[in-house]
């Protein structure tokens, strides 16, 4: 395994780049000729073809795809172990690749990162904002070390930091705006404003509405919660959003939903169980201070 590690890494990159040899070689910082030799070395070792010609590129065979799937996790664990050992020599310096949801671009996360940076000036933070599914994909691929994810994912190490309650957001002149709480079924005839289908809250909106006996009529799709709220304020529809996302007298009101279960977990998720010392420092800091 040790001797084949560079060759297997070449294979995983080739599969990830859909057979584009040049792009895979560039991602590893090696010449294309070296890339080809590494793939051929695995073929010689296994006695099975891993690529077939496909126009100007090659196409990974099913055996190549399966092998890449099997070795990708162990290779990332090896990379993490090497990073961990190197960082142990100087745990107060290094880089942490940290992701957080698009909906947390203001408030708690920036405040926490600012405080962490003041306490640990030698640790460099590479930050990425994306929706939950993209963050989880980046954690699984090793592109991120840590991320705040909503909800907590399956199959990755994580710590639940808290829960995010979801409410109905209505224009302040809506007939239900003064209610203490509202049943979701009472919104069956409303137009909804929601995130795109890949977003977790969009999926929850559809699931909860189906449980209330209707399919929501979604006329407008928007990524940013603040923009969703603005469109609600302008009377284009209603929405399901996290509690407390607006400002006083902003033209939209939060109305609690009747019943239990309208909430989702907020988790701090790691790419691997073996974190680098700088990543562990950040994880411990976030866990201790909360969101």
Backbone as CSV, one residue per row, in Angstrom:
resi,resn,N_x,N_y,N_z,CA_x,CA_y,CA_z,C_x,C_y,C_z
1,UNK,0.829,-1.206,0.000,0.000,0.000,0.000,0.863,1.256,0.000
2,UNK,1.922,1.233,0.869,2.749,2.428,0.967,3.406,2.761,-0.356
3,UNK,3.970,1.713,-1.041,4.637,1.968,-2.300,3.694,2.400,-3.396
4,UNK,2.437,1.975,-3.309,1.460,2.306,-4.341,0.675,3.577,-4.035
5,UNK,0.909,4.170,-2.884,0.090,5.324,-2.492,0.080,6.436,-3.539
6,UNK,1.241,6.857,-4.093,1.188,7.914,-5.123,0.427,7.479,-6.367
7,UNK,0.533,6.197,-6.706,-0.166,5.693,-7.880,-1.679,5.667,-7.639
8,UNK,-2.076,5.263,-6.440,-3.503,5.230,-6.115,-4.085,6.635,-6.040
9,UNK,-3.284,7.569,-5.546,-3.747,8.960,-5.540,-3.969,9.441,-6.965
10,UNK,-3.074,9.057,-7.876,-3.258,9.416,-9.284,-4.567,8.838,-9.818
11,UNK,-4.876,7.609,-9.430,-6.121,6.988,-9.896,-7.344,7.727,-9.362
12,UNK,-7.340,8.069,-8.082,-8.505,8.764,-7.521,-8.705,10.118,-8.191
13,UNK,-7.614,10.795,-8.518,-7.740,12.085,-9.202,-8.257,11.896,-10.625
14,UNK,-7.786,10.848,-11.295,-8.250,10.593,-12.661,-9.755,10.309,-12.675
15,UNK,-10.220,9.516,-11.733,-11.656,9.228,-11.643,-12.425,10.496,-11.293
16,UNK,-11.883,11.288,-10.360,-12.561,12.527,-9.963,-12.676,13.504,-11.123
17,UNK,-11.705,13.461,-12.047,-11.719,14.358,-13.210,-12.313,13.678,-14.452
18,UNK,-13.055,12.594,-14.227,-13.789,11.930,-15.317,-12.900,11.540,-16.496
19,UNK,-11.677,11.109,-16.198,-10.793,10.619,-17.240,-9.965,11.673,-17.940
20,UNK,-10.029,12.920,-17.499,-9.217,13.980,-18.111,-7.811,13.909,-17.511
21,UNK,-6.914,13.276,-18.236,-5.571,13.012,-17.747,-4.817,14.303,-17.431
22,UNK,-4.940,15.302,-18.306,-4.209,16.560,-18.102,-4.674,17.260,-16.841
23,UNK,-5.991,17.354,-16.649,-6.527,18.026,-15.464,-6.137,17.283,-14.192
24,UNK,-6.186,15.955,-14.231,-5.812,15.170,-13.055,-4.337,15.363,-12.723
25,UNK,-3.486,15.386,-13.758,-2.052,15.594,-13.529,-1.791,16.972,-12.939
26,UNK,-2.485,17.984,-13.460,-2.305,19.339,-12.937,-2.721,19.435,-11.477
27,UNK,-3.782,18.724,-11.103,-4.238,18.778,-9.711,-3.205,18.188,-8.759
28,UNK,-2.385,17.259,-9.267,-1.330,16.656,-8.456,0.007,17.361,-8.617
29,UNK,0.095,18.266,-9.588,1.345,18.975,-9.826,2.418,18.113,-10.450
30,UNK,2.004,17.172,-11.308,2.972,16.286,-11.957,2.745,16.331,-13.463
31,UNK,3.763,15.944,-14.265,3.563,15.885,-15.720,2.547,14.808,-16.087
32,UNK,1.918,14.985,-17.240,0.942,13.995,-17.697,1.603,12.638,-17.923
33,UNK,2.857,12.657,-18.363,3.562,11.385,-18.591,3.714,10.604,-17.283
34,UNK,3.985,11.322,-16.194,4.091,10.654,-14.887,2.743,10.101,-14.454
35,UNK,1.708,10.855,-14.757,0.351,10.406,-14.433,0.054,9.081,-15.144
36,UNK,0.353,9.037,-16.429,0.099,7.821,-17.209,0.893,6.640,-16.666
37,UNK,2.163,6.882,-16.316,2.998,5.790,-15.800,2.426,5.237,-14.494
38,UNK,1.894,6.114,-13.660,1.341,5.653,-12.380,0.101,4.788,-12.598
39,UNK,-0.735,5.190,-13.534,-1.926,4.385,-13.820,-1.527,3.024,-14.393
40,UNK,-0.558,3.037,-15.324,-0.108,1.775,-15.928,0.530,0.864,-14.879
41,UNK,1.206,1.454,-13.891,1.836,0.640,-12.847,0.786,-0.122,-12.042
42,UNK,-0.348,0.525,-11.780,-1.422,-0.174,-11.053,-2.018,-1.270,-11.932
43,UNK,-2.203,-0.964,-13.220,-2.737,-1.981,-14.139,-1.825,-3.205,-14.181
44,UNK,-0.511,-2.955,-14.235,0.437,-4.071,-14.270,0.360,-4.884,-12.976
45,UNK,0.191,-4.182,-11.858,0.131,-4.865,-10.555,-1.137,-5.710,-10.434
46,UNK,-2.258,-5.184,-10.920,-3.540,-5.874,-10.770,-3.839,-6.831,-11.912
47,UNK,-3.277,-6.542,-13.087,-3.567,-7.361,-14.250,-4.930,-7.098,-14.857
48,UNK,-5.484,-5.903,-14.600,-6.783,-5.528,-15.181,-6.663,-4.113,-15.737
49,UNK,-7.368,-3.816,-16.837,-7.323,-2.451,-17.379,-8.109,-1.489,-16.491
50,UNK,-7.578,-0.287,-16.341,-8.243,0.738,-15.540,-8.783,1.879,-16.384
51,UNK,-8.364,1.954,-17.647,-8.867,3.000,-18.542,-9.106,2.413,-19.924
52,UNK,-10.013,3.049,-20.658,-10.235,2.721,-22.071,-10.276,4.032,-22.834
53,UNK,-9.819,4.060,-24.096,-9.843,5.304,-24.869,-11.270,5.826,-25.034
54,UNK,-11.393,7.143,-24.974,-12.704,7.787,-25.143,-12.474,9.159,-25.773
55,UNK,-12.317,9.189,-27.109,-12.018,10.435,-27.797,-10.639,10.935,-27.429
56,UNK,-10.577,12.204,-26.977,-9.293,12.800,-26.616,-8.901,12.528,-25.166
57,UNK,-9.731,11.808,-24.456,-9.398,11.482,-23.081,-9.547,9.975,-22.895
58,UNK,-9.484,9.545,-21.665,-9.719,8.141,-21.373,-10.928,8.043,-20.447
59,UNK,-11.517,6.883,-20.424,-12.660,6.660,-19.539,-12.279,5.609,-18.505
60,UNK,-12.410,5.938,-17.218,-12.116,4.936,-16.196,-13.052,3.738,-16.332
61,UNK,-12.509,2.555,-16.199,-13.326,1.347,-16.244,-14.080,1.196,-14.917
62,UNK,-15.106,0.347,-14.887,-15.790,0.094,-13.606,-14.831,-0.355,-12.506
63,UNK,-13.815,-1.138,-12.880,-12.831,-1.569,-11.882,-12.069,-0.377,-11.322
64,UNK,-11.738,0.590,-12.180,-11.029,1.784,-11.723,-11.891,2.598,-10.774
65,UNK,-13.154,2.768,-11.128,-14.065,3.547,-10.279,-14.218,2.879,-8.920
66,UNK,-14.393,1.564,-8.931,-14.558,0.843,-7.667,-13.309,0.933,-6.818
67,UNK,-12.139,0.761,-7.427,-10.887,0.842,-6.677,-10.706,2.240,-6.098
68,UNK,-11.016,3.269,-6.885,-10.890,4.645,-6.396,-11.799,4.878,-5.195
69,UNK,-13.005,4.344,-5.245,-13.922,4.490,-4.114,-13.373,3.816,-2.861
70,UNK,-12.753,2.666,-3.031,-12.261,1.908,-1.884,-11.040,2.546,-1.238
71,UNK,-10.170,3.155,-2.051,-8.909,3.672,-1.494,-8.973,5.150,-1.138
72,UNK,-10.005,5.868,-1.576,-10.036,7.311,-1.333,-10.031,7.626,0.160
73,UNK,-10.864,6.932,0.925,-10.909,7.178,2.367,-9.587,6.894,3.052
74,UNK,-8.994,5.704,2.851,-7.689,5.434,3.462,-6.599,6.425,3.053
75,UNK,-6.605,6.861,1.792,-5.600,7.839,1.369,-5.776,9.157,2.111
76,UNK,-7.028,9.574,2.299,-7.261,10.818,3.038,-6.845,10.660,4.496
77,UNK,-7.047,9.470,5.060,-6.608,9.227,6.435,-5.084,9.306,6.538
78,UNK,-4.388,8.786,5.521,-2.926,8.889,5.510,-2.504,10.350,5.439
79,UNK,-3.131,11.114,4.541,-2.813,12.539,4.434,-3.051,13.244,5.766
80,UNK,-4.177,12.908,6.413,-4.501,13.542,7.690,-3.475,13.175,8.755
81,UNK,-3.030,11.916,8.751,-2.036,11.490,9.734,-0.717,12.224,9.536
82,UNK,-0.285,12.366,8.288,0.959,13.090,8.011,0.843,14.546,8.438
83,UNK,-0.294,15.159,8.118,-0.520,16.547,8.526,-0.528,16.668,10.038
84,UNK,-1.160,15.707,10.694,-1.265,15.714,12.148,0.116,15.655,12.793
85,UNK,0.948,14.733,12.329,2.281,14.574,12.915,3.125,15.821,12.676
86,UNK,3.042,16.369,11.462,3.813,17.582,11.169,3.354,18.744,12.032
87,UNK,2.038,18.845,12.239,1.507,19.968,13.014,1.791,19.819,14.498
88,UNK,1.983,18.581,14.975,2.270,18.369,16.393,3.519,19.117,16.835
89,UNK,4.448,19.305,15.906,5.679,20.009,16.244,5.422,21.471,16.563
90,UNK,4.344,22.038,16.020,4.025,23.451,16.247,2.510,23.626,16.141
91,UNK,1.759,23.197,17.161,0.294,23.186,17.066,-0.340,24.559,16.988
92,UNK,0.420,25.602,17.296,-0.162,26.945,17.278,0.002,27.629,15.931
93,UNK,0.530,26.899,14.957,0.652,27.426,13.604,0.120,26.378,12.620
94,UNK,-0.351,26.855,11.510,-0.894,25.951,10.508,-2.119,26.551,9.857
95,UNK,-2.799,25.756,9.072,-3.973,26.209,8.321,-5.150,25.293,8.615
96,UNK,-6.308,25.902,8.787,-7.555,25.152,8.936,-8.503,25.594,7.834
97,UNK,-8.989,24.645,7.060,-9.967,24.936,6.002,-11.354,24.720,6.597
98,UNK,-12.053,25.832,6.776,-13.300,25.815,7.548,-14.465,26.307,6.702
99,UNK,-15.560,25.576,6.747,-16.745,25.961,5.989,-17.927,26.245,6.891
100,UNK,-18.829,27.075,6.407,-20.054,27.351,7.162,-21.160,27.744,6.191
101,UNK,-22.415,27.594,6.603,-23.531,27.802,5.682,-23.653,29.240,5.200
102,UNK,-24.246,29.383,4.036,-24.515,30.715,3.483,-25.355,31.548,4.431
103,UNK,-26.184,30.881,5.216,-27.100,31.589,6.112,-26.427,32.081,7.376
104,UNK,-25.143,31.785,7.570,-24.448,32.191,8.790,-23.314,33.158,8.482
105,UNK,-23.500,33.975,7.468,-22.462,34.917,7.075,-22.360,36.141,7.957
106,UNK,-23.295,36.306,8.863,-23.238,37.422,9.804,-23.602,36.898,11.178
107,UNK,-23.101,37.574,12.202,-23.469,37.177,13.555,-22.504,36.205,14.185
108,UNK,-23.032,35.049,14.630,-22.298,34.160,15.524,-21.006,33.614,14.923
109,UNK,-21.042,33.114,13.688,-19.843,32.493,13.118,-18.718,33.506,12.921
110,UNK,-18.947,34.659,12.269,-17.868,35.642,12.163,-17.354,36.108,13.522
111,UNK,-18.256,36.259,14.500,-17.823,36.669,15.839,-16.893,35.624,16.449
112,UNK,-17.259,34.351,16.318,-16.420,33.280,16.857,-15.062,33.220,16.170
113,UNK,-15.065,33.339,14.851,-13.805,33.261,14.115,-12.900,34.444,14.433
114,UNK,-13.503,35.609,14.628,-12.706,36.779,15.023,-12.053,36.548,16.381
115,UNK,-12.823,36.016,17.339,-12.282,35.754,18.670,-11.203,34.675,18.616
116,UNK,-11.415,33.642,17.811,-10.414,32.585,17.675,-9.129,33.132,17.072
117,UNK,-9.261,33.987,16.067,-8.087,34.569,15.419,-7.281,35.429,16.380
118,UNK,-7.963,36.167,17.247,-7.243,36.980,18.236,-6.463,36.093,19.201
119,UNK,-7.051,34.971,19.571,-6.404,34.082,20.528,-5.316,33.235,19.868
120,UNK,-5.462,32.941,18.579,-4.526,32.054,17.871,-4.050,32.720,16.581
121,UNK,-3.266,33.781,16.686,-2.877,34.535,15.483,-2.000,33.751,14.521
122,UNK,-1.398,32.657,14.980,-0.530,31.877,14.104,-1.267,30.876,13.235
123,UNK,-2.562,30.725,13.457,-3.346,29.763,12.674,-4.097,30.500,11.574
124,UNK,-3.861,30.079,10.356,-4.502,30.699,9.187,-5.811,29.984,8.882
125,UNK,-6.859,30.758,8.662,-8.162,30.194,8.338,-8.466,30.394,6.864
126,UNK,-8.743,29.297,6.171,-9.245,29.360,4.797,-10.742,29.074,4.868
127,UNK,-11.562,30.069,4.542,-12.998,29.988,4.777,-13.771,29.763,3.485
128,UNK,-14.830,28.998,3.601,-15.725,28.780,2.467,-17.163,28.795,2.954
129,UNK,-18.010,29.541,2.253,-19.444,29.514,2.501,-20.133,28.757,1.375
130,UNK,-21.054,27.885,1.732,-21.810,27.122,0.735,-23.038,26.540,1.418
131,UNK,-23.939,25.975,0.618,-25.085,25.319,1.242,-24.652,23.972,1.803
132,UNK,-25.490,23.394,2.661,-25.093,22.240,3.457,-24.574,21.061,2.667
133,UNK,-25.241,20.704,1.574,-24.817,19.539,0.794,-23.426,19.742,0.210
134,UNK,-23.124,20.959,-0.235,-21.802,21.243,-0.800,-20.723,21.157,0.274
135,UNK,-21.022,21.642,1.481,-20.052,21.561,2.574,-19.759,20.101,2.924
136,UNK,-20.793,19.286,2.976,-20.597,17.872,3.306,-19.788,17.178,2.214
137,UNK,-20.049,17.505,0.957,-19.251,16.939,-0.141,-17.784,17.318,0.010
138,UNK,-17.523,18.577,0.385,-16.141,19.029,0.547,-15.467,18.343,1.735
139,UNK,-16.213,18.092,2.794,-15.652,17.347,3.921,-15.310,15.919,3.501
140,UNK,-16.195,15.295,2.765,-15.957,13.906,2.344,-14.774,13.809,1.385
141,UNK,-14.589,14.831,0.550,-13.483,14.802,-0.417,-12.163,15.252,0.189
142,UNK,-12.212,15.808,1.401,-11.001,16.319,2.026,-10.678,17.749,1.680
143,UNK,-11.578,18.444,0.973,-11.339,19.843,0.621,-11.517,20.768,1.819
144,UNK,-12.241,20.323,2.838,-12.410,21.074,4.079,-11.978,20.205,5.254
145,UNK,-11.477,20.866,6.311,-11.129,20.159,7.546,-12.312,20.103,8.506
146,UNK,-12.999,21.233,8.626,-14.121,21.376,9.551,-15.206,22.194,8.886
147,UNK,-16.439,21.991,9.327,-17.525,22.838,8.836,-18.686,22.804,9.818
148,UNK,-19.378,23.921,9.898,-20.678,23.944,10.556,-21.689,23.464,9.526
149,UNK,-22.413,22.408,9.842,-23.364,21.839,8.892,-24.755,21.781,9.507
150,UNK,-25.733,22.012,8.673,-27.138,21.899,9.069,-27.838,21.058,8.006
151,UNK,-28.293,19.862,8.387,-28.266,19.222,9.703,-26.969,18.457,9.915
152,UNK,-26.908,17.705,11.034,-25.768,16.826,11.265,-25.762,15.727,10.204
153,UNK,-24.609,15.451,9.583,-24.572,14.458,8.497,-24.392,13.040,9.015
154,UNK,-24.741,12.083,8.193,-24.455,10.679,8.488,-23.049,10.340,7.998
155,UNK,-22.346,9.531,8.757,-21.085,8.978,8.287,-19.871,9.867,8.443
156,UNK,-19.999,11.002,9.115,-18.853,11.873,9.377,-18.824,12.215,10.867
157,UNK,-17.620,12.334,11.457,-17.544,12.700,12.872,-18.137,14.092,13.092
158,UNK,-19.010,14.231,14.086,-19.615,15.536,14.329,-20.053,15.670,15.781
159,UNK,-20.201,16.914,16.188,-20.730,17.260,17.504,-21.918,18.177,17.301
160,UNK,-23.044,17.848,17.908,-24.229,18.698,17.791,-24.048,19.916,18.689
161,UNK,-24.104,21.099,18.090,-23.917,22.350,18.819,-25.229,22.903,19.354
162,UNK,-26.331,22.554,18.715,-27.621,23.082,19.138,-28.677,22.784,18.098
163,UNK,-29.848,23.352,18.295,-30.939,23.185,17.341,-31.387,24.556,16.846
164,UNK,-31.880,24.582,15.643,-32.376,25.805,15.005,-33.883,25.636,14.801
165,UNK,-34.659,26.452,15.480,-36.112,26.368,15.348,-36.556,27.083,14.073
166,UNK,-37.556,26.523,13.420,-38.079,27.059,12.169,-39.492,27.588,12.410
167,UNK,-39.782,28.754,11.846,-41.088,29.385,12.015,-41.645,29.785,10.649
168,UNK,-42.905,30.194,10.642,-43.493,30.794,9.441,-43.148,32.277,9.431
169,UNK,-42.731,32.774,8.281,-42.460,34.207,8.116,-43.510,34.766,7.164
170,UNK,-44.226,35.783,7.643,-45.357,36.342,6.908,-45.192,37.843,6.757
171,UNK,-45.787,38.449,5.726,-45.821,39.914,5.656,-46.549,40.459,6.884
172,UNK,-46.132,41.627,7.370,-46.734,42.134,8.608,-48.197,42.528,8.455
173,UNK,-48.708,42.578,7.210,-50.129,42.858,7.007,-50.927,41.595,6.670
174,UNK,-50.306,40.440,6.838,-50.977,39.169,6.553,-52.065,38.914,7.596
175,UNK,-53.100,38.202,7.219,-54.215,37.963,8.135,-53.809,37.126,9.347
176,UNK,-52.708,36.360,9.228,-52.248,35.554,10.354,-51.078,36.204,11.098
177,UNK,-50.708,37.423,10.743,-49.496,38.032,11.296,-49.572,38.239,12.802
178,UNK,-50.766,38.415,13.342,-50.902,38.657,14.775,-51.104,37.403,15.601
179,UNK,-51.075,36.248,14.976,-51.325,34.997,15.693,-50.150,34.626,16.596
180,UNK,-50.467,33.949,17.708,-49.412,33.466,18.603,-48.718,32.244,18.017
181,UNK,-49.449,31.458,17.237,-48.880,30.328,16.516,-49.824,29.959,15.390
182,UNK,-49.319,29.173,14.460,-50.108,28.834,13.280,-49.860,27.380,12.912
183,UNK,-50.916,26.702,12.486,-50.761,25.347,11.959,-50.313,25.441,10.500
184,UNK,-49.381,24.593,10.132,-48.843,24.649,8.775,-49.948,24.449,7.741
185,UNK,-50.939,23.629,8.063,-52.038,23.377,7.124,-52.799,24.652,6.777
186,UNK,-52.746,25.656,7.653,-53.452,26.908,7.388,-52.786,27.719,6.274
187,UNK,-51.588,27.324,5.867,-50.876,28.034,4.798,-50.983,27.306,3.459
188,UNK,-51.869,26.331,3.364,-51.936,25.502,2.159,-52.276,26.303,0.910
189,UNK,-52.997,27.397,1.031,-53.390,28.186,-0.141,-52.427,29.337,-0.437
190,UNK,-51.353,29.431,0.332,-50.395,30.526,0.159,-49.352,30.187,-0.908
191,UNK,-48.783,31.222,-1.488,-47.587,31.061,-2.320,-46.372,31.040,-1.395
192,UNK,-45.439,30.131,-1.669,-44.248,30.004,-0.831,-43.018,30.539,-1.561
193,UNK,-42.113,31.093,-0.780,-40.778,31.468,-1.250,-39.805,30.534,-0.533
194,UNK,-38.923,29.883,-1.269,-38.076,28.861,-0.659,-36.708,28.840,-1.314
195,UNK,-35.786,28.111,-0.661,-34.457,27.876,-1.223,-34.547,26.918,-2.410
196,UNK,-33.476,26.785,-3.202,-33.441,25.787,-4.280,-33.578,24.364,-3.735
197,UNK,-33.929,23.406,-4.579,-34.227,22.044,-4.120,-33.098,21.346,-3.365
198,UNK,-31.830,21.682,-3.646,-30.723,20.995,-2.975,-30.564,21.418,-1.520
199,UNK,-31.205,22.496,-1.116,-31.028,23.024,0.228,-31.866,22.219,1.228
200,UNK,-31.282,21.988,2.408,-31.967,21.199,3.425,-33.294,21.815,3.844
201,UNK,-33.350,23.133,4.021,-34.599,23.737,4.479,-35.688,23.630,3.420
202,UNK,-35.332,23.652,2.144,-36.323,23.434,1.087,-36.897,22.021,1.212
203,UNK,-36.027,21.058,1.434,-36.487,19.679,1.567,-37.377,19.510,2.789
204,UNK,-37.005,20.168,3.891,-37.844,20.107,5.086,-39.185,20.790,4.850
205,UNK,-39.169,21.926,4.151,-40.420,22.627,3.847,-41.376,21.708,3.100
206,UNK,-40.875,21.026,2.088,-41.725,20.127,1.310,-42.198,18.941,2.154
207,UNK,-41.303,18.407,2.989,-41.671,17.264,3.834,-42.725,17.655,4.860
208,UNK,-42.512,18.794,5.524,-43.466,19.226,6.549,-44.820,19.574,5.938
209,UNK,-44.803,20.234,4.795,-46.073,20.571,4.137,-46.812,19.301,3.707
210,UNK,-46.067,18.334,3.186,-46.695,17.067,2.805,-47.324,16.400,4.022
211,UNK,-46.639,16.493,5.172,-47.192,15.936,6.396,-48.446,16.651,6.857
212,UNK,-48.576,17.931,6.444,-49.774,18.708,6.774,-50.866,18.547,5.725
213,UNK,-50.592,17.728,4.698,-51.629,17.404,3.736,-51.630,18.197,2.452
214,UNK,-50.528,18.872,2.126,-50.507,19.630,0.874,-49.091,19.752,0.341
215,UNK,-48.982,20.036,-0.954,-47.709,20.345,-1.598,-47.594,21.857,-1.707
216,UNK,-46.516,22.446,-1.183,-46.410,23.907,-1.225,-46.258,24.427,-2.652
217,UNK,-46.941,25.509,-2.933,-46.796,26.173,-4.233,-45.612,27.128,-4.134
218,UNK,-44.487,26.722,-4.707,-43.257,27.513,-4.610,-43.077,28.281,-5.908
219,UNK,-43.324,29.583,-5.845,-43.244,30.430,-7.034,-41.879,31.087,-7.201
220,UNK,-41.143,31.241,-6.087,-39.850,31.934,-6.132,-38.832,31.107,-5.357
221,UNK,-37.646,30.897,-5.950,-36.549,30.199,-5.290,-35.388,31.163,-5.098
222,UNK,-34.879,31.252,-3.869,-33.790,32.171,-3.542,-32.838,31.467,-2.577
223,UNK,-31.537,31.678,-2.745,-30.551,31.031,-1.884,-30.445,31.691,-0.514
224,UNK,-30.410,33.009,-0.484,-30.134,33.739,0.749,-31.394,33.934,1.580
225,UNK,-31.313,33.625,2.875,-32.459,33.811,3.757,-32.879,35.275,3.840
226,UNK,-31.901,36.177,3.859,-32.237,37.598,3.967,-33.059,38.054,2.766
227,UNK,-32.736,37.526,1.592,-33.489,37.894,0.392,-34.866,37.241,0.399
228,UNK,-34.948,36.009,0.891,-36.263,35.375,1.052,-37.152,36.254,1.920
229,UNK,-36.601,36.725,3.022,-37.376,37.560,3.943,-37.796,38.870,3.278
230,UNK,-36.916,39.434,2.480,-37.244,40.684,1.784,-38.414,40.479,0.822
231,UNK,-38.412,39.349,0.120,-39.521,39.080,-0.795,-40.820,38.822,-0.036
232,UNK,-40.724,38.205,1.139,-41.916,38.055,1.981,-42.442,39.431,2.370
233,UNK,-41.545,40.296,2.790,-41.948,41.650,3.187,-42.690,42.357,2.061
234,UNK,-42.279,42.096,0.833,-42.898,42.755,-0.316,-44.192,42.065,-0.762
235,UNK,-44.583,41.016,-0.052,-45.863,40.388,-0.322,-45.866,39.348,-1.417
236,UNK,-44.684,38.821,-1.808,-44.637,37.825,-2.879,-44.952,36.418,-2.394
237,UNK,-45.055,36.234,-1.090,-45.372,34.919,-0.565,-45.009,34.814,0.898
238,UNK,-45.104,33.582,1.418,-44.714,33.293,2.794,-43.526,32.339,2.742
239,UNK,-42.891,32.104,3.887,-41.709,31.238,3.907,-41.582,30.560,5.256
240,UNK,-40.825,29.483,5.277,-40.388,28.849,6.516,-38.902,29.139,6.667
241,UNK,-38.552,29.816,7.770,-37.175,30.261,7.983,-36.788,30.077,9.447
242,UNK,-35.474,30.115,9.755,-35.053,30.060,11.154,-35.611,31.234,11.953
243,UNK,-35.953,30.968,13.195,-36.477,32.005,14.085,-35.422,33.090,14.296
244,UNK,-35.865,34.333,14.331,-34.992,35.442,14.691,-34.100,35.948,13.591
245,UNK,-34.440,35.689,12.351,-33.580,36.118,11.253,-33.819,37.527,10.773
246,UNK,-34.827,38.197,11.315,-35.145,39.542,10.846,-34.839,40.615,11.868
247,UNK,-35.141,41.841,11.494,-34.982,42.995,12.370,-36.362,43.472,12.809
248,UNK,-36.442,44.150,13.955,-37.738,44.689,14.376,-38.309,45.629,13.313
249,UNK,-39.603,45.491,13.074,-40.309,46.378,12.143,-39.708,46.349,10.739
250,UNK,-39.259,45.170,10.295,-38.695,45.077,8.942,-39.747,44.733,7.895
251,UNK,-41.006,44.683,8.316,-42.080,44.413,7.369,-42.474,42.962,7.261
252,UNK,-41.768,42.071,7.986,-42.104,40.649,8.026,-42.115,40.204,9.481
253,UNK,-42.957,39.231,9.796,-43.072,38.779,11.182,-42.862,37.271,11.261
254,UNK,-42.257,36.838,12.370,-42.094,35.419,12.663,-43.307,34.933,13.448
255,UNK,-43.924,33.866,12.987,-45.047,33.263,13.702,-44.683,31.811,13.996
256,UNK,-44.632,31.417,15.280,-44.275,30.032,15.607,-45.234,29.034,14.969
257,UNK,-44.703,27.877,14.598,-45.510,26.798,14.030,-46.021,25.895,15.145
258,UNK,-47.295,25.538,15.072,-47.870,24.627,16.051,-47.299,23.225,15.857
259,UNK,-47.189,22.489,16.954,-46.677,21.127,16.872,-45.180,21.061,17.094
260,UNK,-44.699,19.848,17.277,-43.274,19.627,17.525,-42.550,19.252,16.234
261,UNK,-41.255,19.353,16.277,-40.447,18.828,15.186,-40.018,19.818,14.131
262,UNK,-40.443,21.080,14.235,-40.039,22.064,13.225,-38.710,22.690,13.646
263,UNK,-37.695,21.903,13.571,-36.356,22.326,13.982,-35.334,21.455,13.268
264,UNK,-34.082,21.866,13.300,-33.013,21.066,12.698,-31.745,21.253,13.505
265,UNK,-30.888,20.237,13.486,-29.666,20.267,14.276,-28.581,21.088,13.580
266,UNK,-27.808,21.782,14.395,-26.596,22.465,13.937,-25.413,21.657,14.458
267,UNK,-24.526,21.241,13.572,-23.417,20.372,13.972,-22.082,20.962,13.541
268,UNK,-21.061,20.657,14.312,-19.683,20.925,13.905,-19.131,19.600,13.396
269,UNK,-18.809,19.552,12.116,-18.478,18.294,11.448,-17.031,18.307,10.983
270,UNK,-16.373,17.171,11.155,-14.962,17.027,10.788,-14.820,16.103,9.591
271,UNK,-13.802,16.362,8.778,-13.549,15.503,7.616,-13.086,14.118,8.041
272,UNK,-12.318,14.043,9.119,-11.803,12.766,9.617,-11.833,12.780,11.135
273,UNK,-11.770,11.590,11.718,-11.717,11.503,13.173,-10.389,12.028,13.708
274,UNK,-9.338,11.953,12.887,-8.013,12.414,13.290,-7.817,13.842,12.795
275,UNK,-8.018,14.811,13.674,-7.887,16.213,13.299,-6.457,16.685,13.512
276,UNK,-6.023,17.639,12.693,-4.741,18.286,12.936,-4.861,19.110,14.217
277,UNK,-3.746,19.365,14.914,-3.827,20.184,16.124,-4.484,21.549,15.901
278,UNK,-4.172,22.297,14.820,-4.886,23.565,14.620,-6.393,23.369,14.442
279,UNK,-6.788,22.330,13.695,-8.219,22.069,13.520,-8.861,21.692,14.843
280,UNK,-8.148,20.941,15.653,-8.685,20.552,16.958,-8.840,21.771,17.860
281,UNK,-7.889,22.701,17.784,-8.017,23.936,18.562,-9.274,24.705,18.172
282,UNK,-9.523,24.812,16.861,-10.712,25.530,16.402,-11.978,24.788,16.812
283,UNK,-11.983,23.463,16.660,-13.163,22.679,17.034,-13.469,22.827,18.518
284,UNK,-12.439,22.755,19.349,-12.644,22.898,20.794,-13.139,24.298,21.139
285,UNK,-12.624,25.297,20.443,-13.032,26.681,20.705,-14.505,26.876,20.363
286,UNK,-14.920,26.358,19.219,-16.324,26.507,18.815,-17.235,25.734,19.758
287,UNK,-16.827,24.510,20.127,-17.653,23.709,21.029,-17.794,24.372,22.394
288,UNK,-16.723,25.022,22.860,-16.760,25.657,24.177,-17.580,26.936,24.184
289,UNK,-17.589,27.639,23.066,-18.256,28.946,23.029,-19.646,28.902,22.399
290,UNK,-19.943,27.845,21.650,-21.274,27.690,21.070,-21.546,28.653,19.938
291,UNK,-22.723,28.467,19.323,-23.160,29.331,18.231,-24.413,30.081,18.643
